[in-house]
Amino acid sequence: MKTTQKWNVRDVITTVLLTVLLIVIQLIVNMVCMANDFVSMVLSVGFTMFLCAPVYFLMVSRVHKRFVTLVYMTILGLVFLIMGNWYLLPYYIIVGIICEAILWRDGWESKKKMTAAWSVASLLYNGVNLLPIWFFWDTYEAFALSSGMEQSYIDSFVHYYTSAGWLAFIILFTMLGGFLGSLVGGKLVNKHFKKAGVL
């Protein structure tokens, strides 16, 4: 499929709408998982990356241009900025640039490259939990308390993300979730989205 790298209005609208859908999925998963500290701290990011992968594949395949992932990550960072976590904006811009580097040579044509990009994004998404502990604890703690989080929740957060064993499990589980979600996304793109005329 031949394409131009010049964006049009439809590309912008598609990217923004599917980015909003991705963010809504992430927020819903976070809210549902908040009911249990273990699920919230250890499993939620993996669930998120699994469920978001098909939408990401649809977005990249549909727009068929460079910088789709960068736009998505930038908007995601802006959402965190609005929520008070300013440091996540530059972080997610960097994540977007890394993913764009993986996809640079017609990556939207290759399911393998999209899988690699989303798996890396899944790995680096853990920065949302690691950066506060490593560099911005005072900012995060103030935000958490002002948001109504209980001290026990914050203590659990520290426990899971400062334990080497738990941290390794979280990272591996998150990457696995992103990878498996990519496999599902690739099959949906080939078997359903194309047949339905979405692509």
Secondary structure, 3 states (H helix, E strand, C coil): CCCCCCCCHHHHHHHHHHHHHHHHHHHHHHHHHCCCHHHHHHHHHHHHHHHHHHHHHHHHHHHCCCCHHHHHHHHHHHHHHHCCCCCHHHHHHHHHHHHHHHHCCCHHHCHHHHHHHHHHHHHHHCHHHHHHHHCCHHHHHHHHHHCCCCHHHHHHHHHHHHCHHHHHHHHHHHHHHHHHHHHHHHHHHHHHHCCCCCC
